[in-house]
Amino acid sequence: MATSARKGWKLVWADEFDGKEVDRSKWDFDLGNGFYDYKNNAWVAGWGNVELQYYTESKANAEVKDGVLTIRALKESIHGCGYTSARLKTRKRDGTALFTTLYGRVEMRAKVPWGKGLWPALWMLPQDDKYGGWAASGEIDLMEIVGEKPHEVLNSIHFGSEHPKRSLITTVHPLPGGSLVSDWHTYAVEWEPGEIRFYVDDVQTCTYDHWWSCSKTKHGLGLEAKRAEDLNAWPAPFDQPFYLVMNVAVGGNFPGAPNAETRFPAELVVDYVRVYDKAGGDAKPKPIGKGKFPWQKKKS
């Protein structure tokens, strides 16, 4: 296990998975194969992505043992779904926050399963959807993979307007030296006011400092901004507390369905999750006004 000390950063929250079970003071579970969209009064199956797994809180799907957490996708039938898995988050199912962070460094060391139709991810979502539903309030993805591409790691942010008018920026990072995602790697994001940086094994993969947010909707669907004044003030949406999520999805719009060569059980093994604040604190940005971005300011 790597040391938790990191120069320039102060550790503020961590789970080293040294116990005998998932720490329910830190993590809760999403359950089932979908959610109820109260805004549109409709059930959304497959978690909005036509995913095939049924999430449980069973030890068969999420186990802490020998200093690691294992999130395990199994090929088994339950409630009309052909697979089970687990999705852990630092937010209770009733919406109560267990842990959130606004800015800082989030770091996870993990071995990631791969194979056609697998969609493991380490990611972050906004606690309160301050600017509206997904993705107007943002999403930060420390790590996800296209299941059949074990040599590549994706780092992404989602933003813009509510579905379907969301925007996405993704960087594909090839792992060096023939390494696979199923080997141990450390995935991290350093999130500061107006800038988001991603790292794999302390190698910086990308820096994002261009994004936008619009809260306008019509008939429950997001609208693209027509005027500068329609945009929320920079640096929205990445200026609000986010919580942490870890899961292994199966199937869906992104990776497609598993095939005969996909290996089950598929195990995401997590050594630790650590969150740091920047030593000395973050300089909170002053919103520059609706419809404006820092790069649009006139130079003096």
N, C-alpha and C positions, 0 to 999 in steps of 0.2 A: 504494500500500500504506500502510495506517495505521501509525503508530508503535507499537512494542511496549511503550513506557513507559506505565504506568498508575498514577496516584497512589493510594497506599495498598496497592499490590500489588507483589510481586517476581516477575519472570519466572523460572520454574524449568525449563520445557521448551517446545520449540516446533518446528514444521516450517513453514518458509517456502516449501518446494517450489521452491528455486532450483537444484536439480540437474537431471540428465538422465533420472532414473528414480526409481521409488519407493525410498525409503531403507529397506532391509530391516533396518537396526538399530533402526528405529522402528515399522515396520508389518509385519504378516503378513496373509495372505489366508485367508478361509474359502473352501472349494472345494465345488462340487457343488450338489445340490438337496436337502440334508437332512443329518441327523446320526444317529448311533447312540446311543440312550438305554440306557446300560449298566445303569442302575438297574432298568429294566423289561424289559431284554433285547429291545429292539425298535428297528427302523429308523423314524425320523420323517421322512417325505418333506415337501417344501415348507417346511422350516424351521419346522414346527409351525403355519404359517399358510396352507397350501395355495398357497404362492407358485409362480410359473410359471418363474422364471429359474434358470439354471445359472450359478453363480459360477465365474469363472476368475481366473487371475493374468496373463492375456495383456495386452500393451500396448494391444490393441484395446479392452479394457475398463477399464484403469487406466493413465493416461499422465501423466507429469510433463513439462511443456514450457512455456517462456516464463513461468516463475515461478508456475505454477498446477498443481494436480492435477485431472485430469478423470476422473471415474468415469462410464463410458458404458454404458448399457443398449442392446443391439442386438436387433433382431428377426431372429433366426437360429436354426436348429434344431441342437441338440446333445444327445446322450444322452437323447432323448425329450422334451426341453424346447424350447419355442418361442422362448426369449429367452436371451441371455447378459448378464451384468453383473459387478460386482465388489463385494466387501465387505472393507474394510480394517479392521484392529484392532491395538491396541498390545499384543497378546497372541499368542504363537505357537500354532499349531494343537495342539501337545503340551501346552498349558496354561502354559508358561513365560511369565512377565511380561516384556514389553519396556518398558512404562511403566504405572504406576498412580498414582492420586492419592487421598488421603484429605483431603477438604475443599479449599478453594481456589476459584479462578475458572477456568473452562474457556471459551474463546472461539474461535469459528470464523467466518470471513468467507467467504461462498459465494453462488453463483448456483444456483438450484434448479430442476430441470425439473418441469413439470406436465403433466397430461393424465389422462384417465380410465384407471385401472388402474396408475398410477405411484405408488410409495411410497418416496420418498427420505427419508433420516433421518440425523441427527447425534445420537449417543446414547452412553450409558455403561452398563456391566454390571459386577457384582462379580467380582473376581478369583477368589475362593475359595468362593463360595456358602456363607458362614459359617453361615447360618440355614436352609439347605435350597435346593432347586431353585426355579426361577422360579415365582412372584415373591416367595417368602418372603425372599429376600436382596436384593430391590430392583432397580429399573431407573430411570435418569434420562434423559429425552428432551429434548435441547436444542431440536431442531427436527424436526418431521415434518409432512407435509401430507396432506390428502385430495386425491388427484391432480387432480380436476376443480375444485378451489377454490383458484386461484392467489393470491387476495387474503387468504388466512388462513394463519396459522402456529399450530401446536399445540405447547404445552409441557406435559409430563406427567411424573408419577412413578407407578411400579407398585410394589406392596408387598402385605403381607398374608400369606396362606398359599400353599403350592404350588398349581399348577394343579389343579383349576379354581376354587379359592376365592381368587383374587387380587383385590385392590382396585386401583382406578385413579382418579387425579385428573387432569383435563385442563383447561387454559385455552386458549380460542380467541382469538387476537390478530389483529384485522383490521389489515392494513397500511394506513397512512394515504396520502392523496393519490393514490389510484389506482395505487399501486405494486404490483408483482407479485413473487412469490417468485423469478422468473427474473431480477430485478434484483439488484444487489449488496446484501446485508444482512449484518449481524453478529449472530450468535446466541451467547448466553452464559448460563452458570449460575454463580451464586455460592453455594457450598455451605459452610455453617458448621454447627457442632454444634447440632442441633435446628432448623435453618432452611435452606430451599432457595429461592433467588430466581432468577427467569428474566428475561432481557432480550432485546429485539430492537432493534438500533441504539441501545443504551444507554437505551432506554425500558423501565422495569420493568413486566413484564406480569402478574406474580403473585408471591405469597409463600406457600410451603407450610410449615406447622409442625405438622401433624396427620397421623400415619401410625402403622402398627403392624406387628408381625411375629409369626407363629406357626409353629413348626417341626413341629407334629404332623401325622402322615400316617396313612392306613390304606389298605392294598392299593396303595401307590404314589401315592395321591392326597391332596392337601392337605385338611385339616380346618379348619373355622372354630373359633375359640377358644370353649369353653363356659364357662370360668372365667377370671377375671382372671389367675390363676397360669399359664395356658397361653401368655400373651404373653411374648415376649422383652423383655428390659429396654430401655427407652427410652435412646437414640434408634435402636435397631435398626429396620430393617436398614441405615440410612444412617450407619453408624459403622465402615466397613471400606473398604479400598482398592477403587477401581473403575478399569477400563480404558476406552479410547475406541473407538468404532465409527463408521464412515461407510459408507453403502451406498445403492444404488438397487435396491429390490425392484420386481418387476413382478407385478401380480395379487395374489391372496390374499384372506383374509377381510375385511381392512380397506378397501382401495380398490376391490375387485371387479376384473373382467377389463378389459383395454384394449378400446377399440372402434376403428372405422375412422378416427376423428379423432385418435387418440393418435399423437403424432409420435415417430418413431425416426430416428436415435439420440436417446436422452434423456440429457442430460449434466448431472451435478452437478459444478460447477466450484468448487474450493476454493482460495482465495488463501493462507490460512494457518490453522494450528491452534496456539493458545497456551494455556499453563497457568501460573497464577500462585498463589503462596502469599500469604496476607495478611501484610502487613508487621507484624512483631512476633509473628507466630504466632497460631494459633487457641487459644482456651481450650477444651481438651477437656472435654466434659461428663462428669460422674460419673453412671453409670447409677443410676437412681432405684429400681430393683428390678423384679422381674417383676410384670406385671399393673398397672403404674402408668404414668401419663403426667404431664408437668409441669402440664398444665391441670387435672389432677384433684387436685393438692395442696391441702390446706386452707390458706386464708389466715390468717395470724396477726393 
